[in-house]
Amino acid sequence: ADYERAVTLLADPKLRVLCLGGRFSRFIAGVLQRCLHHLRPGTEFLDGSAADISDRLADVDRRHLLVVFDYRRYQSDTVAFARQAHERGAQILLFTDTWRSPIADFAELTLTAPTDTESPFDTLVTPLLQVEAVVAGLARALDGDWPERVAALEAIRTENRITLSPGAPEPGRRTE
C-alpha cells in the first residue's frame, strides 16, 4: 500500500516534485529526479550550497511534494528543510533506514530500507532498488503519457549533439 501511495503521489500532475538528500544520499535523490524528469514535467533536484537549498523554501507550498532521502547520521539541515517545507504545506515522501529519520514524524509517507552492512558505511543499494521499483511503478501508472516526452527529449538531445545514435560519428573525430 505504501509503494502504491508513493507512485500515486509522484504521478500527480498537480504536484511539483523536489528531490533532496543528505551528504551521501544526495546521489540517490539525483537518480530519482533524473528518472522523474524523463517521465513527467515539474521535477527539481535540490543541490548546491546550504543557502541555495534554503532559498528554495520561499517558493514551497501545498503544490509541492518533497521527496527526501535521509539515512543514519541524519543531517540537521535536511531535517530542518523538510520540516519547514512541511510547515509551508508541502507533502513529504521520505526514504529512510529502519531506524527512521526524524522526518518520519511528520512525513506523509515513509518508505524504509535496510542499510546496515559489514562495511564501515551503510549501503545505498537497497534505497537505489526502491527508487528503481518506484520509477517502474510510475511508468506503469503514467501509462502512455511518458513515451512522447522521452522521444521529445531524445530528439532535442540528438539535434543538439548531446547524445549520439549508435553508429553515428563522434564529434571531432576525423573520418577518412
PyMOL commands that set and color helices and strands:
alter all, ss='L'
color gray80, all
select helices_A, chain A and resi 2-11+26-39+50-59+76-87+102-105+125-142+146-159
alter helices_A, ss='H'
color red, helices_A
select strands_A, chain A and resi 16-21+43-45+64-70+91-97+109-113
alter strands_A, ss='S'
color yellow, strands_A
deselect
rebuild
show_as cartoon
